[in-house]
């Protein structure tokens, strides 16, 4: 029999959601700075090539390297800060989603954080967590049921995130192993593309966080609703 969901265990995700969005904006800014520094270094090397020989002012090259390194450090700092706050936010919305509908989740609440630290599995396990939260938080009366709620934004964010992580590792490995000037220039191009893709992922993440936070806010305002236990599967 359906039983009413208790909403007294809900915790507002609004403040954390705003903090995550601000930090994601900082990530995007750091990516843009990295792109600018990388393009500067690339142009310096490309312009310094003369008949196959490198002729670049050493001080200018050192300054460009320092700028690129500083941009990379800023990227790392903003990423780490964002990751911590994002996980806290995700754990909260996962807890709220458990209150909305404990049967909508393919994974237990602890996986909201743990899924991100599973080698290889972190390419899809966090998505399963987010998908369950999305379903439980979907508006009441969604055509076809809450499991059929449109999730194009969720899918786009996750695709961009995975693409960024995979391609960035490939580009970083190529750049660190580059031996010739041409390979270094190609490495700069690959990293700049990955940084641009990361900007897209950050923007999609902001939209995802805002949308899911709004969904939970509206869902909480709806009040307690019956929750149907799914039928048991025959073994």
C-alpha positions, 0 to 999 in steps of 0.5 A: 500500500502507498504510504505518505512520505515524511518531509521533516527530514529535508534540508535546504540545498539552496545555499550550497547550490549557490556556493557550487555555482559560484565556484563553478564560475571560478573554474570557468574563469580559471579555464579561460585564463589557462587558454589565454596563457596557453595560446600566448605560449603557443604563439611564442613558440610558433613565431620563434621557429625560423627555418626549423630552428627555435629562436625565442627570447629566453626571458619571454619564454620563461615568463610565458611558462610561469604564466601557464603554470600559474593558470594551471595551479589556479585551475587545480585550486578552483577544481578542488574547492568546487569538488568538495562543495559539490559533493556536500551539495550532492549528498544533501540533495541525495538525502532529500531525494531519499525522503521524497521517494526511497524507491527511486534510487539504484544505489544507496545514499553513501554512493553519492560521494563514494561513487566518485572514487571508484576507478573506472566506475566513476565514469558512470556510477555518479550518473546513476546516483544523480539519475535517481535523485533527478527521478525522485525530485521530478515534479508531481504529475510528470507525464509518464511518471517521474521516471520519464521526466526529461533529463536532457540537461543531466545527460548533457552535463554528464557527457561533457564532464566525462569527455573533459576528464578523458580527453584532458588525461590524454592531452596532459600525457601527450604534452608532458611527453612532447619532445619536439617544438611541433609536439609541444605546440600540438600539446598546447592546442589539445590542452586549450581544446580540453579547457574550452570543453571544461568551460562548457562542462562548468556551464552545464554543471551550473544549469544542472545544479540550479535546475535540481535545486529548483526541482527539490524546492518545488517538490518540498513545497508540494508537501507529503505525497504517497510513495508507491513501493515497486513490485517485487521481481520474481527470481 
